[in-house]
Amino acid sequence: MINDLIIRKVTPEDLAIVTKVEKECFPEAEAATKESFAERIATFSDSFFLAEIEGEVIGFINGNVTDETVIADEMFEDVTYHNPEGAYQAIFGLDVIPKHQKQGIAARLMNHLIETAREQGRKGVILTCKERLIPYYSRFGFKNMGRSASTHGGSVWYDMLLEYKD
């Protein structure tokens, strides 16, 4: 685990590096565009966190807030689906550049967003993932809700839901 990791909120100045990290982490069909990130940063920066070491951004987590319990494909590109008062924090992407993977960075980002959403009074967190990642997200308390209606990037996705216990 990396001890000098800093997790901070995204700023508009981070647009280029966020776009670069995304391209390293996701296939082109699934990667968000620079334009999409610009809208996300402007709309829901309160749920968009970066991981950095010695000033270098090495990963991030982001997603809107919604009253839905599953992510619809439209949410990825249309920021008007963001409802700041919504019940659920969505996760659109959890990125860590390959050379820094398997060091606990993704888990720290995930735990940070889960705890932030809890502190904001949300009911829980939602995400979609590929089948091979279901066990990973289950470790955080997410439950597999079955195959998603999402066809984002032409892939098969599964809906995952984490609901807070009071």
N, C-alpha and C positions, 0 to 999 in steps of 0.2 A: 504494500500500500504506500502511496506517495504522501508524505507528510506536509510538503510545502504547496499543496494544491489549494487554490483559491476558487471559490464558487461565487460568482457575482452576476448581477442582472445585466442583460444585454443593453447596449447603447446603439444609436444610429451609426456611430463610427465603426461598429463591429460588422457591418454588412458584408464587406468584402471577405473577411476571414471566415465568417459563418458560411458563406456561399462556398468557399474553398474547402472547408472541412466537410460539408455535405457531399460535395463531389467525390471526396476521398472515401466516404463511408457508404454511399448508396449508388446503385446502378442508375444510369441516366433516366430511365423510365420512371423511377421512384423518387428521384432527388427533387427537392423543391428548387425553384428558380430564384435568382437574385431578386426579381420583382416580387415574388411571393414573400421572401424573407423581409424585404423592405416594408411590405404591408403588415406582416406579423409583428415586426419590431415596433412599428407605429401604433398598432392596435392592442397587442397584449404583451408588452414588455414585462409586465408584472409576473408572467408565468413563462419567461424565457431566460434561462440561466446558462452561463458559460463556465467552463472549467479551464483554469489556466495555471501554468507553472512558469515562474520567472518571467511573467509578461507574455508568454506564448499561449494562445488559445488552442487547447487540444481536444475540446469536446463541448457539447451543449445538449440541452434538453428544452423542448418547447411544445406548446399546445394552447389551444383556446380554452375558454370556459363555456359550458353549455348546460342545458337542462336535460339533454339526451343521455342515454346510458350506453349508446354505441356511436362510433364515429362514422359519419356518412362521407363519401368521397368528396362531395362539394365543400366540406369544411376545410380541406387542405388548401384550396385556392380562393375561397370566398370568406374574407374576414368578417363579413356582416353576420356570420353564424356565431361570432363571439358575443357572449352575454356576460358582462362583468359580474352580474349578480347570480349567475347560474349555479346549479347544484353540484356539477361535476367538472373536475379538471381533466381535460383531454391531453394526451401526449401524442404529438404528431411525429416526433423524432427524438431519438436518443443516439447521439453520435459521439464516438471517441475515435480519433485518428488511429489507424492500425498499429503504429509503433508504440502506442500507449495503451493498447487494449490488454485485458487480462491482468490489470493492476488494481481493480476495485474502483476505478474512476466512474464508470457507468453507474455502479451501485450508489456511489456518493451523490451523483447527480439525481438519480431516481429518488433516493431517500430525502434529498433536499426538497424536491418538488412535491413529494407526498406530504412531507411535514408542513411545507408552506401552504398547500391546499387545505390541510387540516386546520391550520391556524386561521385561515381565511373563512372558515365555517362551511367548507364544502362537505357534501355527503360522501364523496369518494373520488376516485380517479379512473379514467377509462383509456384504453389504447387498443390498437390492433397489432398483431404480430404474426409472423410466419410460424408454422407448426413447430419447427425445431426450437423456437424460443419460448414456447409455453412453459416448460419447466423453469426457465430462468425467471420469468415474471411471476410465476407461482410462488417463488421464494419471498417475494415482497408482500404476498397476501392476495394477489390477483387470482380470480377464478375464471376459468375458461368457460365462456358463454356459448361456445360453438362457432361454427364457420360463419364468417362475416359476409354480409352482402357486398362488401367492398371489393372492387376489382382494380384498385389503385395500382398503376404500373403493370397491369396484366398479371399480377400475382394472386395467390390464394392466401387469405388472411383469416385470423381468428380474433373474435371480440374477447377482450379481457376486462374484467371489472373488479375494482378494489373498493369495498364499502367500509367506511370507518365504523368501528364498534364504539359506542359511548362508554 
